[in-house]
Amino acid sequence: MSDLRDLYQEVILDHNKRPRNRHEVEPHSHSAEGYNPLCGDRVTIQVFVRDGVIEDIGFLGDGCAISTASASIMTEALKGQPVSEARNLFERFHDMVTSDDAAADPDLGKVAVLAGVRDYPMRVKCATLAWHTFQSALDEKGDVVAE
């Protein structure tokens, strides 16, 4: 099991050092800002949706390794997905990191590397900030998401 944890940690560190989709999306159809007042993580998520499909998604901001890696992994997983599937993925991800009895879902692909975060309750908000901000962008709430 420690080999799997080591692999997961390597993926998280790689996404922190070389984040994917860290860019502005222009034009974008949806946008939201997120902030974690406990640790200072900030993220802006921009999404371009056409015909119900996420054609482009990017993030900007500063945060800890978990926050940055989670945003990077999220954008990779959601780009090209129908909005309905993206919402479903959010629910499955959220369950995985917040439920005591949830196991890493192999159908989540690379997103599953974040499963270990649930063992560190203070880090769950770091991992979920980008995801909640994405949901807010789709819902066009206009509020800053405070995790």
C-alpha positions in Angstrom: 0.0 0.0 0.0 2.9 2.4 0.6 4.0 2.0 -3.0 0.6 3.3 -4.1 0.8 6.2 -1.6 4.2 7.0 -3.0 2.9 7.1 -6.5 0.0 9.3 -5.5 2.4 11.6 -3.8 4.6 11.8 -6.9 1.6 12.7 -9.0 0.5 15.4 -6.6 4.0 16.9 -6.5 4.3 16.8 -10.3 1.0 18.7 -10.7 2.1 21.2 -8.1 5.5 21.9 -9.8 4.1 21.8 -13.3 0.4 22.6 -13.1 -1.7 21.9 -16.2 -4.2 24.4 -17.5 -2.9 27.3 -15.4 -3.9 30.0 -17.8 -6.7 32.5 -18.5 -9.5 31.2 -20.7 -10.5 33.8 -23.3 -13.2 33.9 -24.1 -14.8 32.2 -21.2 -18.5 31.6 -20.5 -18.2 31.0 -16.8 -15.9 32.2 -14.0 -15.7 32.2 -10.3 -13.3 33.0 -7.5 -12.5 30.9 -4.5 -10.7 31.7 -1.2 -9.7 29.6 1.8 -9.3 32.0 4.6 -7.7 29.4 6.9 -4.6 29.0 4.8 -4.8 31.8 2.2 -5.3 29.7 -0.9 -6.9 31.7 -3.8 -8.1 30.4 -7.1 -10.0 31.7 -10.1 -11.6 29.2 -12.4 -12.6 30.1 -15.9 -14.6 27.8 -18.2 -15.7 27.9 -21.8 -18.7 25.8 -22.4 -20.2 25.3 -25.9 -23.2 23.1 -26.6 -23.1 21.6 -23.1 -19.4 20.6 -23.3 -16.4 22.0 -21.5 -14.2 23.1 -24.4 -11.6 24.8 -22.2 -11.0 25.3 -18.5 -8.2 27.0 -16.7 -7.2 28.3 -13.3 -5.2 31.1 -11.8 -4.2 31.8 -8.3 -1.8 30.9 -5.5 -2.1 28.1 -3.0 -0.5 25.2 -1.3 0.7 22.1 -3.1 -2.6 20.2 -2.5 -4.7 23.1 -3.7 -2.6 23.7 -6.9 -2.4 20.0 -7.7 -6.1 19.5 -7.2 -6.9 22.4 -9.5 -4.5 21.1 -12.1 -5.8 17.5 -11.9 -9.4 18.8 -12.0 -8.9 20.8 -15.1 -7.3 17.9 -16.9 -10.2 15.6 -15.9 -13.0 18.1 -16.9 -11.7 19.4 -20.2 -13.8 17.9 -23.0 -16.4 16.5 -20.7 -20.2 17.3 -20.9 -21.2 19.6 -18.1 -23.5 16.8 -16.7 -20.6 14.4 -16.4 -18.4 17.1 -14.9 -21.1 17.7 -12.2 -21.2 13.9 -11.6 -17.4 13.8 -11.3 -17.5 16.6 -8.7 -20.0 14.6 -6.6 -17.9 11.4 -6.8 -14.7 13.4 -6.0 -16.3 15.2 -3.1 -17.6 11.9 -1.7 -14.2 10.3 -2.0 -12.4 13.0 0.0 -15.1 13.7 2.7 -16.6 10.3 3.4 -14.9 8.1 6.0 -16.0 4.9 4.3 -15.3 5.9 0.7 -12.6 4.2 -1.2 -10.6 5.5 -4.0 -12.8 5.0 -7.1 -10.7 3.6 -9.9 -13.2 5.1 -12.4 -12.0 8.6 -11.3 -8.7 8.1 -13.1 -6.0 10.5 -12.0 -8.5 12.3 -9.7 -8.2 9.2 -7.3 -4.7 10.3 -6.3 -6.4 12.9 -4.1 -8.2 10.2 -2.0 -5.5 10.3 0.8 -6.5 13.9 1.6 -9.4 12.6 3.6 -6.9 11.3 6.2 -5.9 15.0 6.8 -9.1 16.9 7.6 -7.3 20.3 7.5 -6.2 19.6 3.9 -9.7 18.6 2.6 -10.6 22.3 2.1 -7.4 22.8 0.1 -8.3 19.9 -2.2 -11.9 20.9 -2.7 -11.5 24.6 -3.2 -11.0 24.5 -7.0 -13.8 22.0 -7.3 -16.3 24.1 -5.3 -15.2 27.2 -7.3 -15.8 25.3 -10.5 -19.3 24.4 -9.4 -20.0 28.0 -8.5 -18.8 29.1 -11.9 -21.2 26.7 -13.6 -24.0 27.9 -11.3 -23.1 31.5 -12.1 -23.6 32.5 -8.4 -21.2 35.4 -8.6 -20.1 35.0 -4.9 -16.6 34.3 -3.9 -16.4 30.7 -2.7 -15.0 30.6 0.8 -13.9 27.1 1.7 
